[in-house]
Amino acid sequence: MYNLAAILDRVNPRQQDLDVLHLRVLGRAGSGGQELTQEDLFSVNEQELFTRALSLAEKRGKPVHLAVAPATEKWDGILRAAQNLQSSTIALGMSSWRAIADEARIAGLAWETLPEPRPQLTLEIYSPTGQEHIFYLGPHAPRLTNKEIDLLHGIWLELSNEVAPKELHHHDVVHVALEELSKDIHDGRRQEIVDALRKHLTDIRKRPSSSD
């Protein structure tokens, strides 16, 4: 419940609805399998879960909406529910057996399989101590580190005079760099780029990480 408590402390109910979802992960039904009834979906465990959720919300004076959704795959169920509810944010507690980065990666891969139109979603994963890890699902502007901003600005400074009198913007530098990277990936330098990415990912593990 710590993820729900964290969201309740932050959300403004006048600006954003809060849906508490319990996902019922089911085995894949074989041919001739029966549909679940409403009674099947709303089990004793779910009643206890929602009672606790309502209690947390009432203590903070904020309304919540309760929902149960069946699914055969965890992230497919979560993302389809978010899509149907037109959600902007998914807030989870930490998995007891999967690393946070792996959880986010799997969520991102599942997002790619959603039917169009796929929503842009923010994934927030909370630890029991309240630490928040933020990831973005779908196309989004990256959160640049200070080092990356300095690198971009340095390239912009170096090239601005070269293209004068035309005006060069930082996003122009990013555009050309991405086009060149895409060409290199498909023109025989793929492994070299993959190796450079692996080195970069190894290096950033040695310092506090930030999610893009």
PASEBA-1860 file (N, C-alpha, C; in nm, 3 decimals):
! residues 212
1> MYNLAAIL> 0.081/-0.121/0.000/0.000/0.000/0.000/0.085/0.127/0.000 ~ 0.218/0.114/0.015/0.301/0.234/0.026/0.300/0.315/-0.103 ~ 0.285/0.249/-0.219/0.277/0.325/-0.343/0.148/0.407/-0.350 ~ 0.037/0.349/-0.302/-0.089/0.422/-0.299/-0.081/0.540/-0.202 ~ -0.019/0.518/-0.086/-0.005/0.626/0.011/0.077/0.741/-0.047 ~ 0.183/0.709/-0.121/0.267/0.813/-0.180/0.189/0.895/-0.282 ~ 0.108/0.827/-0.363/0.029/0.898/-0.464/-0.079/0.982/-0.399 ~ -0.144/0.929/-0.297/-0.248/1.003/-0.228/-0.193/1.132/-0.166
9> DRVNPRQQ> -0.071/1.125/-0.116/-0.011/1.243/-0.055/0.018/1.351/-0.159 ~ 0.032/1.311/-0.283/0.073/1.405/-0.387/-0.040/1.453/-0.477 ~ -0.137/1.367/-0.506/-0.237/1.396/-0.609/-0.335/1.503/-0.562 ~ -0.377/1.585/-0.656/-0.484/1.683/-0.634/-0.610/1.628/-0.699 ~ -0.709/1.582/-0.621/-0.828/1.517/-0.679/-0.911/1.609/-0.768 ~ -0.890/1.740/-0.758/-0.962/1.832/-0.845/-0.903/1.835/-0.985 ~ -0.780/1.788/-0.998/-0.711/1.790/-1.126/-0.690/1.652/-1.186 ~ -0.697/1.549/-1.103/-0.663/1.415/-1.151/-0.738/1.309/-1.072
17> DLDVLHLR> -0.799/1.215/-1.143/-0.865/1.101/-1.077/-0.761/0.997/-1.039 ~ -0.794/0.921/-0.935/-0.704/0.814/-0.890/-0.781/0.682/-0.892 ~ -0.736/0.589/-0.976/-0.797/0.457/-0.988/-0.708/0.354/-0.919 ~ -0.764/0.276/-0.829/-0.692/0.168/-0.762/-0.729/0.038/-0.834 ~ -0.631/-0.020/-0.900/-0.655/-0.138/-0.982/-0.597/-0.263/-0.919 ~ -0.679/-0.366/-0.909/-0.626/-0.498/-0.874/-0.630/-0.583/-1.000 ~ -0.513/-0.634/-1.038/-0.503/-0.714/-1.160/-0.513/-0.862/-1.124 ~ -0.610/-0.929/-1.177/-0.625/-1.073/-1.158/-0.557/-1.144/-1.274
25> VLGRAGSG> -0.437/-1.196/-1.249/-0.362/-1.266/-1.353/-0.412/-1.408/-1.362 ~ -0.461/-1.446/-1.478/-0.524/-1.575/-1.498/-0.438/-1.665/-1.585 ~ -0.459/-1.797/-1.570/-0.397/-1.890/-1.663/-0.468/-1.879/-1.796 ~ -0.397/-1.908/-1.903/-0.460/-1.902/-2.035/-0.566/-2.011/-2.046 ~ -0.688/-1.968/-2.075/-0.798/-2.063/-2.085/-0.788/-2.145/-2.211 ~ -0.813/-2.273/-2.199/-0.816/-2.358/-2.316/-0.948/-2.345/-2.388 ~ -0.963/-2.415/-2.497/-1.088/-2.409/-2.571/-1.200/-2.463/-2.484 ~ -1.312/-2.398/-2.488/-1.424/-2.440/-2.406/-1.421/-2.384/-2.266
33> GQELTQED> -1.320/-2.298/-2.234/-1.311/-2.236/-2.102/-1.429/-2.145/-2.078 ~ -1.467/-2.130/-1.952/-1.583/-2.050/-1.918/-1.543/-1.907/-1.886 ~ -1.636/-1.814/-1.915/-1.615/-1.674/-1.880/-1.622/-1.657/-1.729 ~ -1.544/-1.560/-1.678/-1.551/-1.530/-1.535/-1.676/-1.448/-1.505 ~ -1.739/-1.478/-1.395/-1.855/-1.400/-1.351/-1.806/-1.283/-1.267 ~ -1.896/-1.186/-1.242/-1.861/-1.072/-1.158/-1.821/-1.118/-1.018 ~ -1.888/-1.222/-0.969/-1.856/-1.275/-0.836/-1.716/-1.335/-0.833 ~ -1.677/-1.399/-0.944/-1.543/-1.457/-0.952/-1.436/-1.348/-0.944
41> LFSVNEQE> -1.462/-1.236/-1.010/-1.363/-1.130/-1.018/-1.344/-1.058/-0.885 ~ -1.451/-1.044/-0.809/-1.442/-0.968/-0.684/-1.431/-1.065/-0.568 ~ -1.310/-1.109/-0.539/-1.285/-1.212/-0.439/-1.273/-1.149/-0.300 ~ -1.262/-1.236/-0.201/-1.244/-1.190/-0.062/-1.115/-1.109/-0.050 ~ -1.008/-1.155/-0.115/-0.881/-1.083/-0.108/-0.894/-0.943/-0.167 ~ -0.968/-0.934/-0.275/-0.987/-0.804/-0.338/-1.072/-0.713/-0.250 ~ -1.169/-0.768/-0.183/-1.249/-0.688/-0.091/-1.162/-0.633/0.022 ~ -1.072/-0.716/0.074/-0.981/-0.671/0.180/-0.886/-0.563/0.127
49> LFTRALSL> -0.836/-0.584/0.008/-0.744/-0.488/-0.054/-0.813/-0.352/-0.071 ~ -0.933/-0.355/-0.125/-1.004/-0.230/-0.150/-1.049/-0.162/-0.020 ~ -1.078/-0.241/0.083/-1.113/-0.182/0.212/-0.994/-0.103/0.267 ~ -0.876/-0.160/0.255/-0.756/-0.090/0.301/-0.729/0.035/0.216 ~ -0.752/0.024/0.085/-0.730/0.138/-0.004/-0.826/0.251/0.030 ~ -0.952/0.217/0.053/-1.050/0.319/0.089/-1.017/0.385/0.222 ~ -0.966/0.305/0.316/-0.929/0.359/0.446/-0.816/0.461/0.433 ~ -0.715/0.428/0.352/-0.606/0.522/0.329/-0.657/0.652/0.266
57> AEKRGKPV> -0.745/0.636/0.166/-0.796/0.754/0.097/-0.882/0.840/0.188 ~ -0.965/0.777/0.271/-1.053/0.852/0.361/-0.973/0.930/0.464 ~ -0.863/0.873/0.513/-0.779/0.944/0.610/-0.720/1.071/0.551 ~ -0.701/1.072/0.420/-0.645/1.189/0.354/-0.754/1.276/0.291 ~ -0.878/1.233/0.305/-0.989/1.311/0.251/-0.992/1.318/0.100 ~ -0.948/1.209/0.035/-0.941/1.209/-0.112/-1.017/1.088/-0.168 ~ -1.094/1.106/-0.275/-1.168/0.995/-0.334/-1.081/0.908/-0.423 ~ -1.113/0.779/-0.430/-1.048/0.688/-0.523/-1.155/0.605/-0.592
65> HLAVAPAT> -1.122/0.556/-0.711/-1.210/0.467/-0.785/-1.149/0.327/-0.783 ~ -1.230/0.226/-0.764/-1.182/0.088/-0.751/-1.213/0.009/-0.877 ~ -1.120/-0.077/-0.917/-1.140/-0.157/-1.038/-1.066/-0.288/-1.027 ~ -1.122/-0.391/-1.089/-1.059/-0.522/-1.102/-1.053/-0.555/-1.251 ~ -0.939/-0.604/-1.297/-0.925/-0.638/-1.438/-0.859/-0.775/-1.452 ~ -0.916/-0.864/-1.532/-0.851/-0.993/-1.558/-0.748/-0.980/-1.669 ~ -0.643/-1.060/-1.663/-0.540/-1.057/-1.767/-0.462/-1.187/-1.762 ~ -0.406/-1.225/-1.876/-0.320/-1.343/-1.881/-0.173/-1.306/-1.864
73> EKWDGILR> -0.139/-1.178/-1.886/-0.003/-1.128/-1.868/-0.008/-1.001/-1.784 ~ 0.083/-0.991/-1.688/0.082/-0.878/-1.595/0.082/-0.744/-1.667 ~ 0.184/-0.718/-1.748/0.197/-0.585/-1.805/0.098/-0.559/-1.916 ~ 0.057/-0.662/-1.988/-0.049/-0.643/-2.086/-0.176/-0.597/-2.016 ~ -0.208/-0.659/-1.902/-0.327/-0.621/-1.828/-0.319/-0.480/-1.772 ~ -0.204/-0.445/-1.713/-0.187/-0.312/-1.655/-0.199/-0.204/-1.763 ~ -0.131/-0.225/-1.874/-0.128/-0.122/-1.978/-0.261/-0.109/-2.050 ~ -0.329/-0.219/-2.072/-0.461/-0.211/-2.136/-0.561/-0.141/-2.044
81> AAQNLQSS> -0.551/-0.168/-1.913/-0.638/-0.098/-1.820/-0.608/0.052/-1.822 ~ -0.479/0.087/-1.822/-0.441/0.228/-1.829/-0.490/0.293/-1.957 ~ -0.481/0.219/-2.065/-0.528/0.271/-2.194/-0.679/0.294/-2.191 ~ -0.754/0.198/-2.138/-0.899/0.210/-2.132/-0.943/0.322/-2.038 ~ -0.868/0.342/-1.929/-0.902/0.445/-1.832/-0.847/0.583/-1.872 ~ -0.774/0.587/-1.985/-0.710/0.711/-2.031/-0.619/0.769/-1.922 ~ -0.542/0.680/-1.861/-0.452/0.720/-1.753/-0.328/0.790/-1.808 ~ -0.266/0.870/-1.724/-0.140/0.934/-1.760/-0.023/0.876/-1.682
89> TIALGMSS> -0.052/0.812/-1.567/0.053/0.764/-1.478/0.016/0.628/-1.421 ~ 0.115/0.539/-1.411/0.100/0.410/-1.344/0.195/0.412/-1.225 ~ 0.142/0.384/-1.106/0.224/0.386/-0.984/0.224/0.248/-0.921 ~ 0.342/0.188/-0.908/0.355/0.053/-0.853/0.448/0.053/-0.733 ~ 0.436/-0.050/-0.651/0.537/-0.080/-0.552/0.645/-0.166/-0.615 ~ 0.756/-0.182/-0.546/0.866/-0.263/-0.598/0.828/-0.410/-0.606 ~ 0.878/-0.475/-0.708/0.863/-0.619/-0.719/0.954/-0.686/-0.616 ~ 0.909/-0.798/-0.562/0.989/-0.871/-0.465/1.095/-0.959/-0.531
97> WRAIADEA> 1.089/-0.972/-0.664/1.182/-1.063/-0.730/1.242/-1.008/-0.859 ~ 1.196/-0.890/-0.904/1.247/-0.835/-1.030/1.307/-0.697/-1.004 ~ 1.425/-0.671/-1.058/1.490/-0.541/-1.041/1.406/-0.432/-1.106 ~ 1.416/-0.311/-1.051/1.335/-0.200/-1.099/1.361/-0.172/-1.248 ~ 1.488/-0.172/-1.288/1.522/-0.144/-1.428/1.463/-0.251/-1.520 ~ 1.465/-0.377/-1.476/1.406/-0.485/-1.556/1.256/-0.469/-1.566 ~ 1.193/-0.428/-1.456/1.048/-0.406/-1.456/1.011/-0.299/-1.559 ~ 1.086/-0.190/-1.559/1.059/-0.081/-1.652/1.085/-0.124/-1.797
105> RIAGLAWE> 1.190/-0.202/-1.819/1.219/-0.248/-1.955/1.107/-0.337/-2.007 ~ 1.057/-0.428/-1.924/0.948/-0.517/-1.965/0.821/-0.437/-1.991 ~ 0.797/-0.336/-1.908/0.681/-0.249/-1.929/0.691/-0.178/-2.063 ~ 0.811/-0.129/-2.096/0.831/-0.060/-2.223/0.809/-0.151/-2.343 ~ 0.855/-0.275/-2.334/0.833/-0.371/-2.443/0.685/-0.404/-2.458 ~ 0.615/-0.417/-2.345/0.471/-0.445/-2.350/0.396/-0.326/-2.410 ~ 0.442/-0.205/-2.381/0.377/-0.086/-2.436/0.380/-0.089/-2.588 ~ 0.489/-0.138/-2.645/0.503/-0.143/-2.791/0.399/-0.234/-2.856
113> TLPEPRPQ> 0.343/-0.328/-2.781/0.245/-0.422/-2.838/0.101/-0.374/-2.821 ~ 0.080/-0.261/-2.754/-0.055/-0.209/-2.737/-0.115/-0.170/-2.872 ~ -0.245/-0.184/-2.887/-0.308/-0.135/-3.011/-0.306/0.017/-3.016 ~ -0.303/0.070/-3.135/-0.308/0.216/-3.152/-0.448/0.267/-3.117 ~ -0.457/0.391/-3.069/-0.348/0.482/-3.037/-0.288/0.450/-2.901 ~ -0.155/0.435/-2.896/-0.088/0.404/-2.770/-0.069/0.532/-2.689 ~ -0.104/0.531/-2.562/-0.092/0.652/-2.481/0.050/0.671/-2.429 ~ 0.090/0.795/-2.413/0.215/0.823/-2.343/0.189/0.810/-2.194
121> LTLEIYSP> 0.270/0.730/-2.127/0.248/0.700/-1.986/0.375/0.721/-1.905 ~ 0.356/0.769/-1.784/0.465/0.777/-1.688/0.454/0.659/-1.593 ~ 0.563/0.587/-1.575/0.567/0.474/-1.482/0.645/0.516/-1.359 ~ 0.580/0.509/-1.244/0.644/0.543/-1.117/0.650/0.417/-1.031 ~ 0.769/0.380/-0.988/0.788/0.263/-0.903/0.843/0.311/-0.769 ~ 0.772/0.278/-0.661/0.808/0.326/-0.528/0.869/0.214/-0.445 ~ 0.967/0.252/-0.364/1.022/0.159/-0.265/0.948/0.180/-0.134 ~ 0.956/0.084/-0.041/0.888/0.101/0.089/0.935/0.224/0.166
129> TGQEHIFY> 1.056/0.274/0.137/1.107/0.392/0.206/1.058/0.522/0.142 ~ 0.984/0.510/0.031/0.931/0.628/-0.035/1.013/0.676/-0.152 ~ 1.126/0.609/-0.179/1.207/0.649/-0.295/1.130/0.624/-0.423 ~ 1.136/0.719/-0.515/1.058/0.714/-0.638/1.150/0.696/-0.758 ~ 1.114/0.603/-0.846/1.188/0.581/-0.970/1.091/0.607/-1.085 ~ 1.129/0.699/-1.175/1.038/0.742/-1.281/1.090/0.697/-1.417 ~ 0.999/0.642/-1.497/1.030/0.600/-1.633/0.918/0.649/-1.724 ~ 0.949/0.662/-1.852/0.849/0.709/-1.948/0.829/0.601/-2.054
137> LGPHAPRL> 0.704/0.567/-2.080/0.669/0.466/-2.178/0.622/0.534/-2.306 ~ 0.682/0.496/-2.416/0.648/0.559/-2.542/0.745/0.671/-2.576 ~ 0.730/0.732/-2.694/0.818/0.842/-2.733/0.810/0.958/-2.634 ~ 0.926/1.011/-2.598/0.928/1.121/-2.502/1.062/1.193/-2.511 ~ 1.060/1.317/-2.468/1.186/1.392/-2.461/1.269/1.338/-2.346 ~ 1.397/1.308/-2.370/1.481/1.253/-2.262/1.512/1.357/-2.156 ~ 1.537/1.309/-2.035/1.583/1.395/-1.927/1.736/1.396/-1.930 ~ 1.793/1.503/-1.982/1.938/1.509/-1.999/2.008/1.540/-1.867
145> TNKEIDLL> 2.122/1.476/-1.848/2.205/1.507/-1.731/2.281/1.637/-1.757 ~ 2.338/1.693/-1.653/2.419/1.815/-1.669/2.536/1.791/-1.763 ~ 2.595/1.672/-1.755/2.707/1.640/-1.843/2.663/1.638/-1.989 ~ 2.545/1.582/-2.014/2.494/1.575/-2.152/2.457/1.713/-2.205 ~ 2.400/1.796/-2.118/2.367/1.933/-2.158/2.494/2.010/-2.191 ~ 2.597/1.995/-2.109/2.724/2.064/-2.135/2.786/2.016/-2.266 ~ 2.778/1.885/-2.292/2.832/1.830/-2.416/2.758/1.886/-2.537 ~ 2.626/1.889/-2.529/2.545/1.945/-2.638/2.577/2.092/-2.661
153> HGIWLELS> 2.587/2.167/-2.551/2.613/2.310/-2.564/2.752/2.335/-2.623 ~ 2.850/2.252/-2.583/2.984/2.267/-2.637/2.988/2.245/-2.788 ~ 2.915/2.144/-2.836/2.910/2.118/-2.980/2.841/2.233/-3.052 ~ 2.734/2.283/-2.990/2.662/2.398/-3.049/2.754/2.519/-3.061 ~ 2.831/2.547/-2.956/2.923/2.660/-2.960/3.027/2.644/-3.071 ~ 3.077/2.521/-3.083/3.183/2.496/-3.180/3.135/2.510/-3.324 ~ 3.008/2.477/-3.348/2.958/2.475/-3.485/2.878/2.598/-3.525 ~ 2.837/2.679/-3.427/2.751/2.793/-3.458/2.813/2.886/-3.562
161> NEVAPKEL> 2.941/2.919/-3.545/3.006/3.010/-3.639/3.024/2.947/-3.777 ~ 3.032/2.814/-3.780/3.054/2.745/-3.907/2.935/2.758/-4.001 ~ 2.814/2.769/-3.945/2.694/2.775/-4.029/2.641/2.918/-4.041 ~ 2.708/3.016/-3.977/2.665/3.156/-3.988/2.664/3.200/-4.135 ~ 2.570/3.285/-4.178/2.477/3.362/-4.094/2.350/3.289/-4.055 ~ 2.338/3.162/-4.091/2.220/3.086/-4.048/2.227/3.063/-3.897 ~ 2.111/3.062/-3.831/2.107/3.046/-3.686/2.096/2.898/-3.649 ~ 2.187/2.853/-3.566/2.189/2.712/-3.523/2.130/2.701/-3.382
169> HHHDVVHV> 2.038/2.606/-3.365/1.978/2.581/-3.234/2.028/2.448/-3.180 ~ 2.014/2.431/-3.048/2.056/2.306/-2.986/1.981/2.186/-3.045 ~ 1.851/2.204/-3.074/1.775/2.090/-3.127/1.822/2.053/-3.268 ~ 1.883/2.148/-3.341/1.939/2.116/-3.473/2.058/2.021/-3.459 ~ 2.139/2.046/-3.357/2.253/1.957/-3.330/2.205/1.817/-3.297 ~ 2.101/1.808/-3.211/2.045/1.677/-3.173/1.989/1.607/-3.296 ~ 1.919/1.681/-3.382/1.858/1.621/-3.502/1.965/1.558/-3.592 ~ 2.071/1.633/-3.620/2.176/1.582/-3.708/2.247/1.463/-3.643
177> ALEELSKD> 2.273/1.473/-3.512/2.341/1.365/-3.442/2.259/1.236/-3.447 ~ 2.129/1.246/-3.428/2.044/1.127/-3.432/2.037/1.068/-3.573 ~ 2.031/1.153/-3.674/2.030/1.103/-3.812/2.160/1.029/-3.844 ~ 2.273/1.086/-3.800/2.402/1.022/-3.824/2.413/0.890/-3.749 ~ 2.362/0.886/-3.626/2.363/0.761/-3.549/2.280/0.655/-3.618 ~ 2.163/0.693/-3.666/2.077/0.598/-3.736/2.147/0.542/-3.861 ~ 2.214/0.628/-3.935/2.287/0.582/-4.054/2.397/0.484/-4.015 ~ 2.471/0.517/-3.908/2.581/0.430/-3.865/2.530/0.293/-3.822
185> IHDGRRQE> 2.416/0.290/-3.756/2.359/0.162/-3.711/2.332/0.071/-3.830 ~ 2.287/0.130/-3.940/2.247/0.050/-4.056/2.356/0.041/-4.163 ~ 2.471/0.103/-4.139/2.578/0.103/-4.240/2.705/0.035/-4.191 ~ 2.688/-0.068/-4.107/2.804/-0.150/-4.071/2.871/-0.118/-3.939 ~ 2.821/-0.017/-3.865/2.885/0.018/-3.738/2.799/-0.022/-3.618 ~ 2.703/-0.108/-3.642/2.608/-0.145/-3.536/2.678/-0.199/-3.412 ~ 2.770/-0.295/-3.429/2.835/-0.356/-3.314/2.920/-0.256/-3.239 ~ 2.986/-0.166/-3.311/3.066/-0.061/-3.248/2.978/0.027/-3.158
193> IVDALRKH> 2.860/0.060/-3.207/2.768/0.145/-3.129/2.713/0.069/-3.009 ~ 2.680/-0.059/-3.030/2.631/-0.141/-2.920/2.737/-0.151/-2.810 ~ 2.863/-0.170/-2.850/2.972/-0.177/-2.751/2.986/-0.045/-2.675 ~ 2.972/0.066/-2.746/2.981/0.197/-2.681/2.865/0.217/-2.582 ~ 2.748/0.170/-2.619/2.632/0.181/-2.529/2.653/0.096/-2.405 ~ 2.705/-0.024/-2.424/2.730/-0.111/-2.309/2.831/-0.048/-2.213 ~ 2.936/0.013/-2.268/3.035/0.080/-2.185/2.972/0.196/-2.109 ~ 2.889/0.273/-2.178/2.822/0.386/-2.113/2.732/0.338/-1.999
201> LTDIRKRP> 2.655/0.231/-2.023/2.566/0.179/-1.920/2.643/0.124/-1.801 ~ 2.759/0.064/-1.829/2.845/0.017/-1.719/2.898/0.133/-1.637 ~ 2.938/0.240/-1.707/2.994/0.357/-1.639/2.891/0.425/-1.550 ~ 2.768/0.440/-1.597/2.670/0.515/-1.518/2.621/0.436/-1.398 ~ 2.641/0.304/-1.397/2.606/0.225/-1.279/2.694/0.260/-1.160 ~ 2.808/0.323/-1.186/2.901/0.358/-1.080/2.862/0.487/-1.009 ~ 2.759/0.556/-1.063/2.713/0.679/-0.999/2.561/0.674/-0.990 ~ 2.498/0.760/-0.910/2.351/0.758/-0.898/2.286/0.770/-1.034
209> SSSD> 2.192/0.680/-1.061/2.133/0.673/-1.193/2.013/0.766/-1.204 ~ 1.984/0.808/-1.326/1.862/0.884/-1.356/1.793/0.816/-1.472 ~ 1.659/0.814/-1.470/1.582/0.744/-1.572/1.541/0.843/-1.681 ~ 1.546/0.797/-1.807/1.504/0.886/-1.915/1.364/0.851/-1.961
END
